């Protein structure tokens, strides 16, 4: 399974920037990798393991902003098409 955390957090004030930074650091500490600036992902060997990391993410949600958590299978992940232009 893959767990994706997608977010759009406010960063207008110093307090908001600090909360957004702390949230990203918590994701990294929990083994997530940055896919894009506001999309982090983590491979989990089972649904039970994914549930553990989803719960940890929910516990570290910032007070403001939008956060989505998506769990998909490895087979679904493999069907993603990635394009690098540059």
Secondary structure, DSSP 4 states (H G I P E B T S, - for coil): -EEEEEEE---SSHHHHHHHHHHHHHHHHTT-EEEETTEEEEE-SSHHHHHHHHHHHHHT--SSSEEEEEEE-HHHHHT-------
